[in-house]
Amino acid sequence: MLEPALDSQLTYDLTSKSAFSSENDSFTSRSFAALLAKNNVPLSHKNIADNYMIIKRVFKFQMCLGRISNVEKSLLEKYDFNILEYTTVQQMYNELILLQKWSSSEDEQMKNDSDEILQIRVKELKFLESNSYAAVTNELYTGYKALEQYLREISKFQGSAQTIGTLKF
């Protein structure tokens, strides 16, 4: 009597479905990024995301971008952040929450570091995209997907080619 109940519990994936959801419903990392984007997003994050989306749609990262410098890497290490290639989705979400908090902080150094770290992350993402994610070898480290989804959610150019087409350069 207890065996069938235990077997059904083992096949149930707690990370993908709610107890109140039907078979067609599932939770994705996109929903978490959307919730994160609905938080109080600093204007600097929105500007960085807008710049990223414009560059992605116009240039499509066809040129090879350089990796981050040692100074940028030391700033990441100062706050115990891995490079983007070795960041999991959960680590990236935690990092984005911290960066949002730091951007709204009263400490000016913390605000500057938060903006700088996000720009470093976008630079790493551009490098990975220009190399077609060749540097990412493990399916566990997919923090770059979470970062890209966050940038897409907070940008006012959410992938709309029509909106970007109306821009005047």
C-alpha positions, 0 to 999 in steps of 0.5 A, spaced: 500 500 500 505 504 501 509 502 495 505 505 490 505 512 494 512 512 494 513 510 487 509 516 485 512 521 489 519 519 486 517 521 479 514 527 481 518 533 480 518 539 485 522 544 481 517 544 475 510 543 477 506 546 483 501 542 487 495 546 484 497 545 477 495 541 471 499 537 467 500 542 462 502 547 467 510 548 469 514 553 472 520 555 468 526 560 469 523 565 465 517 566 470 523 567 475 526 572 471 520 576 469 518 576 477 525 579 478 524 584 472 518 586 476 522 588 482 524 595 483 529 595 477 534 601 477 535 605 471 542 603 470 540 596 469 535 598 464 539 602 460 544 597 460 539 592 458 537 597 452 544 598 450 545 590 449 538 589 446 540 594 441 547 592 439 544 584 439 539 586 434 543 591 429 550 587 430 548 580 432 555 580 435 558 578 429 564 581 431 569 577 436 569 581 442 574 580 447 574 576 454 574 580 461 580 583 463 584 581 469 581 588 473 574 586 471 575 579 474 578 581 480 572 585 481 568 579 480 572 575 485 572 581 490 564 579 491 565 572 490 562 571 483 564 566 478 565 568 471 559 567 467 561 561 464 561 557 471 555 560 473 549 556 475 542 559 473 540 560 481 547 563 482 545 568 477 538 570 480 541 571 487 547 575 483 542 579 480 537 580 486 544 583 490 545 587 484 539 590 484 539 591 492 546 594 491 544 599 486 539 602 490 543 603 496 546 609 499 553 607 499 556 610 492 561 605 492 556 599 492 552 603 486 558 604 482 560 596 483 553 594 482 553 597 475 560 595 473 559 588 475 552 588 470 556 591 465 562 586 466 556 580 465 554 583 459 561 583 456 561 576 458 555 574 455 556 578 448 563 574 448 559 567 449 554 569 444 559 571 439 563 564 440 556 561 439 557 559 446 563 554 445 566 556 451 560 553 455 561 546 456 557 543 461 549 544 461 549 545 469 552 552 468 547 556 464 547 562 468 548 566 461 541 564 459 538 567 466 542 573 465 540 574 457 532 573 460 533 578 465 536 583 460 530 581 455 525 582 461 527 589 463 529 592 456 524 596 453 526 593 446 524 586 448 526 583 442 521 587 438 524 589 431 519 594 429 521 598 435 528 598 434 527 599 426 524 606 428 530 608 432 534 614 429 541 613 429 
